[in-house]
Amino acid sequence: MKEERFFYSKRKNQDAKINRALLISLAVCDLVTLLIIIVSFLQKYRTVTYVVGVVALMVGSIIISFIMYKRNNHAKSIRYFNLVVTTILTVIIGATFNNYYLRFMFIVPFIAALLFFDVKFSLITAIVLSVVNLVPILVRNSMGLYVDTQFLDNLTATLVIIVTMFFVTYMTKTVKCFMDDSLGKVEYQTEMQKNMMDDIVRVAAEVKAGTENAMELVQDLSESAGIAKNAVSDISDSTATTAESIQIQSEMTQNIHDNIVKTVDRSENIVQVAKKSSELNNHNMELMSQLKAHAEVLRTNNGQVAQSMRHLQENTADVKNITQTILQISSQTNLLALNASIESARAGEAGRGFAVVADQIRELSEKTRGETENISRILEALANNADETAVAVEKSVAISNEQDVMIANMAGRLGEMDKNVNELVSDISEIDGMIEQLQKANTQIVDNIMQLSAITQEVTASAEQAAQITEKNHSHAEEAHGLLEGVISVSQEMNKYISED
């Protein structure tokens, strides 16, 4: 099975490995000690009981240690049990052997135990081993068992062992401090890295959220651009329709102008006929002074003429009413053109062309009004002339008693006058027809202007919609700017990790 990565980073795995090394070192020390004891037994220096007792102690301690290791390989009790066994063996070897090199052998488990970096255990071990090594030497010396320099050699070796153990203990403490600081720094850096990773994850989450919001805003902006495009297309279509309406309006206006010119010409004819009628009536007045005797006959004819003149006055009044209607239509056209100009001004750049057309319509309306007023003045003069003719007829009734010859002459002249009056009536009828056409043309103008007003309102609505969309896009742009500022602000939090060593 593949060993777990960083397996010995855990404390219990480290303790298990050190306990194993400790058991191996103790077994090696026991084996070397056993060989020395066997050699001394073969040389008759040790008894069987001694050998068996020491061997039993060594084997028993090794078996117990391995059992403890199998049950809990990282237990602290293993190191303390080995300390007890090592102490007992040190006492036995120190009491029964004079060879000081044997004392160095039992430092091996002590050195192995240093890997625990347990300063307390190392100090206890150093003190215990110092005592069990020093006491036997002093006891044997007091008993006189050393000869020559054996005491000095054992004492020196023991002191070297004691100094070595305490020095190693001090170094263990120092190394432990180094390791604690190093591990503390590693733990601190690990915590900092963990915090940094948490910040990175948080920043990544906020960047992701900000990106998603930005994408949604971009989508909204795209949709708004499509709506704005459609609005512009609608404005373009409306502009084309308005251009057609303007073309029709121009044609209608030209027709109105032509009809007005014809009306002026007819009005001049009416004036000429009225002048001829006036001259004839003057001549008739001279004849009527001579035909006074025949007044009764002429009265009847003159009554008919008077009735015709009344009809002419009525027709003239009707024409005046029509001209008044035309004036009202012209005023309404002028008002509609003004409204169209106002609506075009509201539409902005898209309605500038409409304002020019509306001004032209208003000018044409003013011209129509002026020409219609001229017609009204002409008709007023015509009515006055008709009144004067009626007065003249009434005077002719007073002198209607002329002679038959004069009556005949008067009848001929009155026939000619009747003919002129008929021409006048015909002209007036034609004027009425042209005025009717003028009214229809003005009606078409009103309809076109109404259509122009509706289109202008549509353009205004499209412009308002475009303005709202623009405002919405501006709001989205500001929101996107805020989100980007938030992302930048969060990203700046990473700067504190850049300066870390």
FIPA-752753 format. One record per residue (C-alpha): x, y, z; residue number from 1. Coordinates in steps of 0.001 Angstrom, whole numbers. Layout:
! residues N
<xx X, yy Y, zz Z, nr NUM> .
...
//
This chain:
! residues 501
<xx 0, yy 0, zz 0, nr 1> .
<xx 1370, yy 3430, zz -960, nr 2> .
<xx 2466, yy 5480, zz 2008, nr 3> .
<xx 322, yy 8499, zz 2756, nr 4> .
<xx 1894, yy 11776, zz 1719, nr 5> .
<xx 3294, yy 13777, zz 4663, nr 6> .
<xx 2591, yy 10769, zz 6851, nr 7> .
<xx 5021, yy 11855, zz 9578, nr 8> .
<xx 3581, yy 15358, zz 9775, nr 9> .
<xx 1232, yy 13991, zz 12458, nr 10> .
<xx 2582, yy 13847, zz 16002, nr 11> .
<xx 1326, yy 10353, zz 16792, nr 12> .
<xx 3050, yy 8934, zz 13690, nr 13> .
<xx 6265, yy 10637, zz 14748, nr 14> .
<xx 5960, yy 9163, zz 18266, nr 15> .
<xx 5304, yy 5711, zz 16808, nr 16> .
<xx 8448, yy 5922, zz 14642, nr 17> .
<xx 10576, yy 7140, zz 17580, nr 18> .
<xx 9196, yy 4406, zz 19873, nr 19> .
<xx 10176, yy 1858, zz 17256, nr 20> .
<xx 13704, yy 3308, zz 17024, nr 21> .
<xx 13861, yy 3333, zz 20829, nr 22> .
<xx 12924, yy -348, zz 21022, nr 23> .
<xx 15481, yy -1225, zz 18366, nr 24> .
<xx 18228, yy 711, zz 20169, nr 25> .
<xx 17303, yy -954, zz 23452, nr 26> .
<xx 17358, yy -4371, zz 21792, nr 27> .
<xx 20798, yy -3656, zz 20325, nr 28> .
<xx 22094, yy -2540, zz 23727, nr 29> .
<xx 20640, yy -5689, zz 25324, nr 30> .
<xx 22233, yy -7860, zz 22636, nr 31> .
<xx 25679, yy -6297, zz 23083, nr 32> .
<xx 25343, yy -6522, zz 26876, nr 33> .
<xx 24264, yy -10157, zz 26554, nr 34> .
<xx 27351, yy -10977, zz 24464, nr 35> .
<xx 29611, yy -9348, zz 27053, nr 36> .
<xx 27912, yy -11258, zz 29856, nr 37> .
<xx 28229, yy -14548, zz 27972, nr 38> .
<xx 31931, yy -13908, zz 27372, nr 39> .
<xx 32427, yy -13165, zz 31064, nr 40> .
<xx 30495, yy -16354, zz 31936, nr 41> .
<xx 32717, yy -18423, zz 29684, nr 42> .
<xx 35730, yy -16862, zz 31419, nr 43> .
<xx 34242, yy -17985, zz 34750, nr 44> .
<xx 33651, yy -14393, zz 35903, nr 45> .
<xx 29848, yy -14709, zz 36137, nr 46> .
<xx 27574, yy -17370, zz 37478, nr 47> .
<xx 24751, yy -19103, zz 35663, nr 48> .
<xx 22220, yy -17489, zz 37984, nr 49> .
<xx 23502, yy -14025, zz 37117, nr 50> .
<xx 23441, yy -14752, zz 33420, nr 51> .
<xx 19952, yy -16269, zz 33523, nr 52> .
<xx 18604, yy -13403, zz 35626, nr 53> .
<xx 20026, yy -10719, zz 33335, nr 54> .
<xx 18883, yy -12567, zz 30215, nr 55> .
<xx 15393, yy -12975, zz 31682, nr 56> .
<xx 15261, yy -9251, zz 32498, nr 57> .
<xx 16389, yy -8300, zz 28986, nr 58> .
<xx 14068, yy -10702, zz 27182, nr 59> .
<xx 11130, yy -9839, zz 29443, nr 60> .
<xx 11627, yy -6101, zz 28965, nr 61> .
<xx 11896, yy -6491, zz 25171, nr 62> .
<xx 8743, yy -8655, zz 25028, nr 63> .
<xx 6770, yy -6246, zz 27229, nr 64> .
<xx 7986, yy -3267, zz 25187, nr 65> .
<xx 6911, yy -4846, zz 21890, nr 66> .
<xx 3524, yy -5787, zz 23360, nr 67> .
<xx 3020, yy -2202, zz 24485, nr 68> .
<xx 4135, yy -1030, zz 21031, nr 69> .
<xx 1631, yy -3283, zz 19295, nr 70> .
<xx -1217, yy -2086, zz 21481, nr 71> .
<xx -430, yy 1625, zz 21149, nr 72> .
<xx 2663, yy 2397, zz 19135, nr 73> .
<xx 2677, yy 6113, zz 20037, nr 74> .
<xx 2028, yy 5806, zz 23776, nr 75> .
<xx 4240, yy 7776, zz 26200, nr 76> .
<xx 4316, yy 4849, zz 28571, nr 77> .
<xx 6738, yy 3033, zz 26225, nr 78> .
<xx 9483, yy 5603, zz 26699, nr 79> .
<xx 9082, yy 5599, zz 30524, nr 80> .
<xx 9104, yy 1783, zz 30646, nr 81> .
<xx 12334, yy 1707, zz 28632, nr 82> .
<xx 13785, yy 4320, zz 31018, nr 83> .
<xx 13075, yy 1997, zz 33935, nr 84> .
<xx 14577, yy -1010, zz 32129, nr 85> .
<xx 17636, yy 1007, zz 31075, nr 86> .
<xx 18068, yy 2231, zz 34660, nr 87> .
<xx 17931, yy -1322, zz 36043, nr 88> .
<xx 20404, yy -2654, zz 33468, nr 89> .
<xx 22720, yy 314, zz 34087, nr 90> .
<xx 22681, yy -439, zz 37818, nr 91> .
<xx 23354, yy -4147, zz 37231, nr 92> .
<xx 26143, yy -3570, zz 34721, nr 93> .
<xx 27672, yy -778, zz 36805, nr 94> .
<xx 27675, yy -2974, zz 39928, nr 95> .
<xx 29135, yy -6061, zz 38270, nr 96> .
<xx 31543, yy -4698, zz 35660, nr 97> .
<xx 34497, yy -2357, zz 35953, nr 98> .
<xx 34690, yy -1591, zz 32227, nr 99> .
<xx 33641, yy 2029, zz 31777, nr 100> .
<xx 33024, yy 1664, zz 28035, nr 101> .
<xx 29880, yy -307, zz 28894, nr 102> .
<xx 28419, yy 2835, zz 30396, nr 103> .
<xx 28530, yy 4614, zz 26993, nr 104> .
<xx 26439, yy 1900, zz 25447, nr 105> .
<xx 23353, yy 2809, zz 27487, nr 106> .
<xx 23466, yy 6371, zz 26173, nr 107> .
<xx 22153, yy 5008, zz 22875, nr 108> .
<xx 18505, yy 4680, zz 24081, nr 109> .
<xx 18822, yy 8123, zz 25642, nr 110> .
<xx 19935, yy 9594, zz 22313, nr 111> .
<xx 17084, yy 7828, zz 20546, nr 112> .
<xx 14634, yy 9291, zz 23073, nr 113> .
<xx 15827, yy 12804, zz 22178, nr 114> .
<xx 13768, yy 12571, zz 18987, nr 115> .
<xx 10671, yy 13007, zz 21134, nr 116> .
<xx 11813, yy 16588, zz 21806, nr 117> .
<xx 10337, yy 16101, zz 25265, nr 118> .
<xx 12611, yy 18265, zz 27407, nr 119> .
<xx 11015, yy 17060, zz 30630, nr 120> .
<xx 11600, yy 13393, zz 29772, nr 121> .
<xx 15139, yy 14083, zz 28578, nr 122> .
<xx 15949, yy 15896, zz 31834, nr 123> .
<xx 14487, yy 13094, zz 33959, nr 124> .
<xx 16435, yy 10518, zz 31940, nr 125> .
<xx 19668, yy 12496, zz 32244, nr 126> .
<xx 19243, yy 12843, zz 36028, nr 127> .
<xx 18346, yy 9169, zz 36565, nr 128> .
<xx 21158, yy 7836, zz 34362, nr 129> .
<xx 23615, yy 10255, zz 35990, nr 130> .
<xx 22703, yy 8935, zz 39445, nr 131> .
<xx 22745, yy 5223, zz 38481, nr 132> .
<xx 26107, yy 5650, zz 36756, nr 133> .
<xx 27734, yy 7740, zz 39484, nr 134> .
<xx 26485, yy 5879, zz 42600, nr 135> .
<xx 27933, yy 2411, zz 41715, nr 136> .
<xx 31338, yy 3961, zz 41054, nr 137> .
<xx 31353, yy 5686, zz 44395, nr 138> .
<xx 30149, yy 2543, zz 46159, nr 139> .
<xx 32774, yy 316, zz 44479, nr 140> .
<xx 35476, yy 2833, zz 45265, nr 141> .
<xx 34406, yy 2948, zz 48913, nr 142> .
<xx 34644, yy -871, zz 48944, nr 143> .
<xx 38158, yy -741, zz 47478, nr 144> .
<xx 37261, yy -2705, zz 44381, nr 145> .
<xx 39164, yy -400, zz 42014, nr 146> .
<xx 42902, yy -734, zz 41534, nr 147> .
<xx 45337, yy 1727, zz 40082, nr 148> .
<xx 43537, yy 4195, zz 37836, nr 149> .
<xx 40270, yy 2282, zz 37416, nr 150> .
<xx 38354, yy 4606, zz 39720, nr 151> .
<xx 39643, yy 7698, zz 37962, nr 152> .
<xx 38885, yy 6228, zz 34540, nr 153> .
<xx 35320, yy 5215, zz 35521, nr 154> .
<xx 34682, yy 8499, zz 37252, nr 155> .
<xx 35936, yy 10485, zz 34248, nr 156> .
<xx 33897, yy 8386, zz 31834, nr 157> .
<xx 30816, yy 8809, zz 34019, nr 158> .
<xx 31300, yy 12566, zz 34216, nr 159> .
<xx 31684, yy 12703, zz 30443, nr 160> .
<xx 28453, yy 10736, zz 30111, nr 161> .
<xx 26648, yy 13069, zz 32553, nr 162> .
<xx 27923, yy 16232, zz 30834, nr 163> .
<xx 27026, yy 14776, zz 27441, nr 164> .
<xx 23493, yy 13916, zz 28550, nr 165> .
<xx 22850, yy 17344, zz 30062, nr 166> .
<xx 24411, yy 19081, zz 27064, nr 167> .
<xx 22292, yy 16990, zz 24735, nr 168> .
<xx 19248, yy 17839, zz 26881, nr 169> .
<xx 20057, yy 21556, zz 26584, nr 170> .
<xx 20532, yy 21202, zz 22844, nr 171> .
<xx 17227, yy 19323, zz 22676, nr 172> .
<xx 15544, yy 22233, zz 24419, nr 173> .
<xx 17205, yy 24680, zz 22022, nr 174> .
<xx 16259, yy 22641, zz 18976, nr 175> .
<xx 12723, yy 22352, zz 20352, nr 176> .
<xx 12549, yy 26136, zz 20637, nr 177> .
<xx 13751, yy 26429, zz 17052, nr 178> .
<xx 11233, yy 23868, zz 15911, nr 179> .
<xx 8413, yy 25472, zz 17908, nr 180> .
<xx 9206, yy 28866, zz 16370, nr 181> .
<xx 9529, yy 27341, zz 12917, nr 182> .
<xx 6296, yy 25426, zz 13326, nr 183> .
<xx 4663, yy 28536, zz 14746, nr 184> .
<xx 5766, yy 30533, zz 11738, nr 185> .
<xx 4578, yy 27760, zz 9440, nr 186> .
<xx 1256, yy 27677, zz 11247, nr 187> .
<xx 1036, yy 31470, zz 11052, nr 188> .
<xx 1874, yy 31445, zz 7347, nr 189> .
<xx -573, yy 28605, zz 6877, nr 190> .
<xx -3251, yy 30632, zz 8615, nr 191> .
<xx -2349, yy 33652, zz 6502, nr 192> .
<xx -2480, yy 31516, zz 3376, nr 193> .
<xx -5813, yy 30143, zz 4502, nr 194> .
<xx -7106, yy 33683, zz 5036, nr 195> .
<xx -5668, yy 34675, zz 1679, nr 196> .
<xx -7370, yy 31719, zz -4, nr 197> .
<xx -10621, yy 32620, zz 1746, nr 198> .
<xx -10257, yy 36186, zz 446, nr 199> .
<xx -9407, yy 34855, zz -3013, nr 200> .
<xx -12475, yy 32628, zz -2984, nr 201> .
<xx -14613, yy 35510, zz -1763, nr 202> .
<xx -13117, yy 37826, zz -4390, nr 203> .
<xx -13673, yy 35188, zz -7051, nr 204> .
<xx -17287, yy 34805, zz -5939, nr 205> .
<xx -17860, yy 38556, zz -6002, nr 206> .
<xx -16094, yy 38850, zz -9362, nr 207> .
<xx -18277, yy 36064, zz -10694, nr 208> .
<xx -21419, yy 37717, zz -9335, nr 209> .
<xx -20318, yy 41090, zz -10685, nr 210> .
<xx -19552, yy 39517, zz -14062, nr 211> .
<xx -22961, yy 37860, zz -14166, nr 212> .
<xx -24651, yy 41152, zz -13286, nr 213> .
<xx -22554, yy 42901, zz -15932, nr 214> .
<xx -23613, yy 40285, zz -18480, nr 215> .
<xx -27262, yy 40827, zz -17544, nr 216> .
<xx -26799, yy 44566, zz -17919, nr 217> .
<xx -25139, yy 44058, zz -21291, nr 218> .
<xx -28105, yy 41905, zz -22319, nr 219> .
<xx -30510, yy 44627, zz -21169, nr 220> .
<xx -28497, yy 47210, zz -23081, nr 221> .
<xx -28637, yy 45007, zz -26178, nr 222> .
<xx -32404, yy 44675, zz -25891, nr 223> .
<xx -32722, yy 48411, zz -25310, nr 224> .
<xx -30630, yy 49046, zz -28418, nr 225> .
<xx -33037, yy 46829, zz -30389, nr 226> .
<xx -36000, yy 48776, zz -29069, nr 227> .
<xx -34263, yy 52054, zz -29905, nr 228> .
<xx -33578, yy 50724, zz -33393, nr 229> .
<xx -37259, yy 49853, zz -33849, nr 230> .
<xx -38243, yy 53295, zz -32567, nr 231> .
<xx -35918, yy 54925, zz -35090, nr 232> .
<xx -37421, yy 52722, zz -37813, nr 233> .
<xx -40903, yy 53830, zz -36773, nr 234> .
<xx -39782, yy 57453, zz -36909, nr 235> .
<xx -38372, yy 56848, zz -40390, nr 236> .
<xx -41638, yy 55303, zz -41586, nr 237> .
<xx -43594, yy 58142, zz -40037, nr 238> .
<xx -41325, yy 60620, zz -41791, nr 239> .
<xx -41999, yy 58962, zz -45157, nr 240> .
<xx -45751, yy 59063, zz -44537, nr 241> .
<xx -45472, yy 62699, zz -43513, nr 242> .
<xx -43580, yy 63482, zz -46709, nr 243> .
<xx -46399, yy 61954, zz -48765, nr 244> .
<xx -48957, yy 63956, zz -46826, nr 245> .
<xx -46936, yy 67095, zz -47396, nr 246> .
<xx -46838, yy 66369, zz -51139, nr 247> .
<xx -50621, yy 65978, zz -51219, nr 248> .
<xx -50946, yy 69133, zz -49126, nr 249> .
<xx -48783, yy 71011, zz -51631, nr 250> .
<xx -50960, yy 69850, zz -54542, nr 251> .
<xx -54140, yy 70826, zz -52692, nr 252> .
<xx -52669, yy 74202, zz -51901, nr 253> .
<xx -51803, yy 74740, zz -55565, nr 254> .
<xx -55373, yy 73863, zz -56526, nr 255> .
<xx -56640, yy 76371, zz -53986, nr 256> .
<xx -54381, yy 79018, zz -55476, nr 257> .
<xx -55598, yy 78283, zz -59028, nr 258> .
<xx -59239, yy 78427, zz -57926, nr 259> .
<xx -58638, yy 81702, zz -56173, nr 260> .
<xx -57100, yy 83150, zz -59363, nr 261> .
<xx -60124, yy 82014, zz -61345, nr 262> .
<xx -62390, yy 83470, zz -58710, nr 263> .
<xx -60634, yy 86833, zz -59062, nr 264> .
<xx -61034, yy 86714, zz -62846, nr 265> .
<xx -64713, yy 85898, zz -62539, nr 266> .
<xx -65125, yy 88654, zz -60052, nr 267> .
<xx -63651, yy 91124, zz -62571, nr 268> .
<xx -66165, yy 89924, zz -65160, nr 269> .
<xx -68915, yy 90457, zz -62645, nr 270> .
<xx -67670, yy 93996, zz -62112, nr 271> .
<xx -67671, yy 94716, zz -65876, nr 272> .
<xx -71153, yy 93301, zz -66273, nr 273> .
<xx -72304, yy 95342, zz -63317, nr 274> .
<xx -70869, yy 98482, zz -64949, nr 275> .
<xx -72692, yy 97766, zz -68195, nr 276> .
<xx -75873, yy 97141, zz -66225, nr 277> .
<xx -75373, yy 100484, zz -64486, nr 278> .
<xx -74984, yy 102299, zz -67804, nr 279> .
<xx -78074, yy 100630, zz -69199, nr 280> .
<xx -80015, yy 101467, zz -66078, nr 281> .
<xx -79004, yy 105137, zz -66414, nr 282> .
<xx -80239, yy 105223, zz -69956, nr 283> .
<xx -83413, yy 103512, zz -68815, nr 284> .
<xx -83892, yy 106183, zz -66211, nr 285> .
<xx -83927, yy 108819, zz -69003, nr 286> .
<xx -86405, yy 106770, zz -70943, nr 287> .
<xx -88491, yy 106128, zz -67861, nr 288> .
<xx -88994, yy 109911, zz -67443, nr 289> .
<xx -90527, yy 109930, zz -70898, nr 290> .
<xx -92528, yy 106724, zz -70345, nr 291> .
<xx -94240, yy 107774, zz -67190, nr 292> .
<xx -97631, yy 107213, zz -68800, nr 293> .
<xx -96776, yy 103570, zz -69323, nr 294> .
<xx -95668, yy 103017, zz -65729, nr 295> .
<xx -98287, yy 100414, zz -65042, nr 296> .
<xx -97024, yy 98147, zz -67780, nr 297> .
<xx -93447, yy 98730, zz -66872, nr 298> .
<xx -94218, yy 98346, zz -63152, nr 299> .
<xx -94922, yy 94713, zz -63739, nr 300> .
<xx -91663, yy 94193, zz -65612, nr 301> .
<xx -89791, yy 96276, zz -63110, nr 302> .
<xx -91276, yy 94209, zz -60282, nr 303> .
<xx -89840, yy 91130, zz -61945, nr 304> .
<xx -86495, yy 92874, zz -62295, nr 305> .
<xx -86659, yy 93902, zz -58621, nr 306> .
<xx -87418, yy 90317, zz -57671, nr 307> .
<xx -84428, yy 89149, zz -59758, nr 308> .
<xx -82243, yy 91710, zz -57994, nr 309> .
<xx -83451, yy 90471, zz -54631, nr 310> .
<xx -82514, yy 87008, zz -55735, nr 311> .
<xx -79169, yy 88422, zz -56763, nr 312> .
<xx -78824, yy 90005, zz -53308, nr 313> .
<xx -79730, yy 86710, zz -51681, nr 314> .
<xx -77225, yy 84888, zz -53841, nr 315> .
<xx -74684, yy 87524, zz -53014, nr 316> .
<xx -75437, yy 87056, zz -49312, nr 317> .
<xx -75011, yy 83303, zz -49751, nr 318> .
<xx -71678, yy 83881, zz -51434, nr 319> .
<xx -70693, yy 86140, zz -48538, nr 320> .
<xx -71631, yy 83377, zz -46111, nr 321> .
<xx -69504, yy 80961, zz -48106, nr 322> .
<xx -66590, yy 83392, zz -47994, nr 323> .
<xx -67087, yy 83656, zz -44240, nr 324> .
<xx -66931, yy 79863, zz -44079, nr 325> .
<xx -63728, yy 79958, zz -46126, nr 326> .
<xx -62320, yy 82521, zz -43706, nr 327> .
<xx -63172, yy 80234, zz -40787, nr 328> .
<xx -61571, yy 77290, zz -42564, nr 329> .
<xx -58489, yy 79391, zz -43259, nr 330> .
<xx -58316, yy 80429, zz -39592, nr 331> .
<xx -58668, yy 76765, zz -38535, nr 332> .
<xx -55972, yy 75799, zz -41046, nr 333> .
<xx -53707, yy 78473, zz -39606, nr 334> .
<xx -54404, yy 77182, zz -36074, nr 335> .
<xx -53714, yy 73572, zz -37101, nr 336> .
<xx -50479, yy 74640, zz -38805, nr 337> .
<xx -49481, yy 76402, zz -35577, nr 338> .
<xx -50227, yy 73243, zz -33573, nr 339> .
<xx -48202, yy 71199, zz -36060, nr 340> .
<xx -45275, yy 73626, zz -35581, nr 341> .
<xx -45536, yy 73231, zz -31794, nr 342> .
<xx -45609, yy 69421, zz -32041, nr 343> .
<xx -42664, yy 69505, zz -34463, nr 344> .
<xx -40692, yy 71611, zz -31985, nr 345> .
<xx -41388, yy 69008, zz -29294, nr 346> .
<xx -40143, yy 66226, zz -31578, nr 347> .
<xx -36718, yy 67920, zz -31825, nr 348> .
<xx -34458, yy 67133, zz -34788, nr 349> .
<xx -36899, yy 64546, zz -36182, nr 350> .
<xx -39654, yy 67217, zz -36491, nr 351> .
<xx -37599, yy 70105, zz -37954, nr 352> .
<xx -38878, yy 69300, zz -41469, nr 353> .
<xx -42439, yy 69315, zz -40173, nr 354> .
<xx -41957, yy 72843, zz -38783, nr 355> .
<xx -40935, yy 74138, zz -42237, nr 356> .
<xx -43949, yy 72493, zz -43877, nr 357> .
<xx -46272, yy 73806, zz -41161, nr 358> .
<xx -44936, yy 77356, zz -41719, nr 359> .
<xx -45589, yy 77039, zz -45454, nr 360> .
<xx -49117, yy 75807, zz -44778, nr 361> .
<xx -49673, yy 78768, zz -42433, nr 362> .
<xx -48440, yy 81219, zz -45096, nr 363> .
<xx -50709, yy 79664, zz -47696, nr 364> .
<xx -53591, yy 79862, zz -45252, nr 365> .
<xx -52872, yy 83551, zz -44677, nr 366> .
<xx -52847, yy 84112, zz -48453, nr 367> .
<xx -56126, yy 82206, zz -48760, nr 368> .
<xx -57600, yy 84363, zz -46030, nr 369> .
<xx -56418, yy 87541, zz -47763, nr 370> .
<xx -57838, yy 86514, zz -51166, nr 371> .
<xx -61094, yy 85405, zz -49570, nr 372> .
<xx -61389, yy 88782, zz -47861, nr 373> .
<xx -60872, yy 90407, zz -51275, nr 374> .
<xx -63715, yy 88264, zz -52599, nr 375> .
<xx -65845, yy 89392, zz -49667, nr 376> .
<xx -65126, yy 93057, zz -50473, nr 377> .
<xx -65961, yy 92460, zz -54129, nr 378> .
<xx -69178, yy 90726, zz -53178, nr 379> .
<xx -69971, yy 93590, zz -50818, nr 380> .
<xx -69525, yy 96032, zz -53673, nr 381> .
<xx -71639, yy 93779, zz -55862, nr 382> .
<xx -74360, yy 93783, zz -53219, nr 383> .
<xx -74212, yy 97556, zz -53028, nr 384> .
<xx -74506, yy 97775, zz -56798, nr 385> .
<xx -77436, yy 95372, zz -56652, nr 386> .
<xx -79048, yy 97631, zz -54053, nr 387> .
<xx -78485, yy 100623, zz -56249, nr 388> .
<xx -80000, yy 98708, zz -59155, nr 389> .
<xx -83052, yy 97919, zz -57035, nr 390> .
<xx -83417, yy 101618, zz -56195, nr 391> .
<xx -83112, yy 102460, zz -59851, nr 392> .
<xx -85807, yy 99936, zz -60707, nr 393> .
<xx -88070, yy 101455, zz -58108, nr 394> .
<xx -87496, yy 104875, zz -59684, nr 395> .
<xx -88320, yy 103391, zz -63076, nr 396> .
<xx -91620, yy 102274, zz -61655, nr 397> .
<xx -92401, yy 105936, zz -60830, nr 398> .
<xx -91865, yy 106993, zz -64484, nr 399> .
<xx -93410, yy 103903, zz -66066, nr 400> .
<xx -96249, yy 105893, zz -67764, nr 401> .
<xx -94335, yy 106629, zz -70963, nr 402> .
<xx -95477, yy 106009, zz -74402, nr 403> .
<xx -95689, yy 102615, zz -76120, nr 404> .
<xx -92729, yy 103375, zz -78318, nr 405> .
<xx -90714, yy 104284, zz -75322, nr 406> .
<xx -92048, yy 101165, zz -73628, nr 407> .
<xx -90919, yy 99125, zz -76605, nr 408> .
<xx -87513, yy 100736, zz -76520, nr 409> .
<xx -87446, yy 100208, zz -72762, nr 410> .
<xx -88467, yy 96599, zz -73243, nr 411> .
<xx -85570, yy 96083, zz -75687, nr 412> .
<xx -83108, yy 97673, zz -73380, nr 413> .
<xx -84516, yy 95762, zz -70434, nr 414> .
<xx -84047, yy 92579, zz -72506, nr 415> .
<xx -80430, yy 93473, zz -73006, nr 416> .
<xx -80216, yy 94203, zz -69277, nr 417> .
<xx -81787, yy 90823, zz -68551, nr 418> .
<xx -79189, yy 89197, zz -70736, nr 419> .
<xx -76448, yy 90924, zz -68776, nr 420> .
<xx -78101, yy 89912, zz -65538, nr 421> .
<xx -78195, yy 86321, zz -66745, nr 422> .
<xx -74498, yy 86514, zz -67476, nr 423> .
<xx -74013, yy 87871, zz -63991, nr 424> .
<xx -76004, yy 84998, zz -62533, nr 425> .
<xx -73987, yy 82507, zz -64597, nr 426> .
<xx -70748, yy 84018, zz -63381, nr 427> .
<xx -71958, yy 83920, zz -59820, nr 428> .
<xx -72948, yy 80253, zz -60239, nr 429> .
<xx -69480, yy 79467, zz -61560, nr 430> .
<xx -68004, yy 81333, zz -58622, nr 431> .
<xx -70155, yy 79206, zz -56348, nr 432> .
<xx -68803, yy 76026, zz -57983, nr 433> .
<xx -65228, yy 77173, zz -57624, nr 434> .
<xx -65849, yy 78122, zz -54016, nr 435> .
<xx -67293, yy 74650, zz -53465, nr 436> .
<xx -64124, yy 73150, zz -54940, nr 437> .
<xx -62141, yy 75473, zz -52721, nr 438> .
<xx -64086, yy 74198, zz -49722, nr 439> .
<xx -63380, yy 70579, zz -50686, nr 440> .
<xx -59707, yy 71382, zz -51116, nr 441> .
<xx -59626, yy 73046, zz -47715, nr 442> .
<xx -61385, yy 70013, zz -46245, nr 443> .
<xx -58639, yy 67823, zz -47693, nr 444> .
<xx -56094, yy 70207, zz -46220, nr 445> .
<xx -57726, yy 69844, zz -42810, nr 446> .
<xx -57637, yy 66062, zz -43137, nr 447> .
<xx -53993, yy 66098, zz -44130, nr 448> .
<xx -53156, yy 68425, zz -41296, nr 449> .
<xx -54951, yy 66112, zz -38881, nr 450> .
<xx -52938, yy 63209, zz -40253, nr 451> .
<xx -49802, yy 65320, zz -39929, nr 452> .
<xx -50701, yy 66054, zz -36307, nr 453> .
<xx -51253, yy 62353, zz -35609, nr 454> .
<xx -47910, yy 61472, zz -37173, nr 455> .
<xx -46273, yy 64218, zz -35182, nr 456> .
<xx -47737, yy 62766, zz -31998, nr 457> .
<xx -46422, yy 59356, zz -33006, nr 458> .
<xx -42977, yy 60841, zz -33585, nr 459> .
<xx -43193, yy 62537, zz -30202, nr 460> .
<xx -44156, yy 59264, zz -28536, nr 461> .
<xx -41253, yy 57489, zz -30248, nr 462> .
<xx -38908, yy 60246, zz -29129, nr 463> .
<xx -40157, yy 59925, zz -25550, nr 464> .
<xx -39693, yy 56169, zz -25695, nr 465> .
<xx -36170, yy 56667, zz -27047, nr 466> .
<xx -35507, yy 59139, zz -24208, nr 467> .
<xx -36732, yy 56619, zz -21636, nr 468> .
<xx -34550, yy 53911, zz -23144, nr 469> .
<xx -31593, yy 56269, zz -23112, nr 470> .
<xx -32247, yy 57021, zz -19442, nr 471> .
<xx -32478, yy 53306, zz -18712, nr 472> .
<xx -29185, yy 52676, zz -20530, nr 473> .
<xx -27581, yy 55496, zz -18553, nr 474> .
<xx -28849, yy 53969, zz -15295, nr 475> .
<xx -27507, yy 50568, zz -16301, nr 476> .
<xx -24179, yy 52107, zz -17216, nr 477> .
<xx -23944, yy 53722, zz -13774, nr 478> .
<xx -24893, yy 50444, zz -12106, nr 479> .
<xx -22247, yy 48602, zz -14141, nr 480> .
<xx -19728, yy 51286, zz -13135, nr 481> .
<xx -20643, yy 50736, zz -9481, nr 482> .
<xx -20219, yy 46978, zz -9837, nr 483> .
<xx -16810, yy 47418, zz -11454, nr 484> .
<xx -15762, yy 49777, zz -8669, nr 485> .
<xx -16845, yy 47133, zz -6147, nr 486> .
<xx -14789, yy 44483, zz -7957, nr 487> .
<xx -11757, yy 46801, zz -8035, nr 488> .
<xx -12181, yy 47599, zz -4340, nr 489> .
<xx -12329, yy 43913, zz -3470, nr 490> .
<xx -9328, yy 43172, zz -5690, nr 491> .
<xx -7299, yy 45799, zz -3831, nr 492> .
<xx -7677, yy 43711, zz -687, nr 493> .
<xx -5231, yy 41253, zz -2292, nr 494> .
<xx -2438, yy 43855, zz -2108, nr 495> .
<xx -1771, yy 42993, zz 1533, nr 496> .
<xx -660, yy 39517, zz 449, nr 497> .
<xx 1631, yy 40771, zz -2297, nr 498> .
<xx 4009, yy 42389, zz 229, nr 499> .
<xx 4188, yy 39265, zz 2400, nr 500> .
<xx 7570, yy 37438, zz 2304, nr 501> .
//
